Amino acid sequence: MANIVLSEEQLQRIINKLKPINEDADGNKMAKQQLFTIATLAYKMWESLEENGDMDDWMESKIAQAEQSITSVVKAYFYDEFVEGDKGMGKLNFDDLVIGQ
């Protein structure tokens, strides 16, 4: 697996953007930890896959299911945030929301 090399400045920018989990006032500590794990592991796997790498069918199926699940949660989360913010749906089209590309 390839190593990721960051300059001190890049690392500091990443750290500054991260909000410590214990500062989350909404009680989403577990969800934030799980999302971080999903994102980290998915990125590492994405990096390690060769262009036409072999993957078992069951693995591809689980990845497809996970993508559908995460996409559903993200769309619902942003819909709730948008509606609760009293902004109305406006021109926002959640079917056009593309994640991961």
SULGI-V200146 format. One record per residue. N is the residue number from 0. PSI is psi as a letter, one per 20 degrees, with the letter a starting at -180 (none if undefined). D_LAST is the distance of its C-alpha to the last C-alpha in whole Angstrom. Layout:
BEGIN
N&PSI&D_LAST  N&PSI&D_LAST
END
This chain:
BEGIN
0&p&22  1&q&21  2&q&22  3&p&20  4&p&23  5&q&23  6&r&25  7&h&27  8&g&26  9&g&22  10&g&23  11&h&26  12&g&23  13&g&21  14&g&24  15&h&25  16&h&21  17&p&22  18&p&25  19&p&27  20&h&27  21&i&30  22&j&30  23&o&28  24&i&31  25&i&29  26&k&30  27&k&26  28&g&27  29&g&26  30&h&23  31&g&22  32&g&23  33&g&21  34&h&18  35&g&18  36&g&19  37&g&16  38&g&14  39&g&16  40&h&17  41&g&13  42&g&13  43&g&16  44&g&16  45&g&12  46&h&14  47&i&17  48&p&16  49&r&17  50&g&16  51&l&18  52&q&19  53&p&21  54&p&20  55&q&23  56&h&22  57&h&23  58&g&20  59&h&17  60&g&19  61&h&19  62&g&15  63&g&15  64&g&17  65&g&16  66&g&12  67&g&15  68&g&17  69&g&14  70&g&13  71&g&16  72&g&17  73&g&15  74&g&16  75&g&19  76&g&19  77&h&18  78&g&20  79&g&23  80&g&23  81&g&23  82&g&26  83&h&28  84&j&27  85&k&29  86&i&27  87&r&27  88&h&24  89&c&24  90&j&21  91&p&19  92&o&17  93&h&15  94&i&15  95&i&12  96&o&10  97&p&7  98&p&6  99&j&4  100&none&0
END
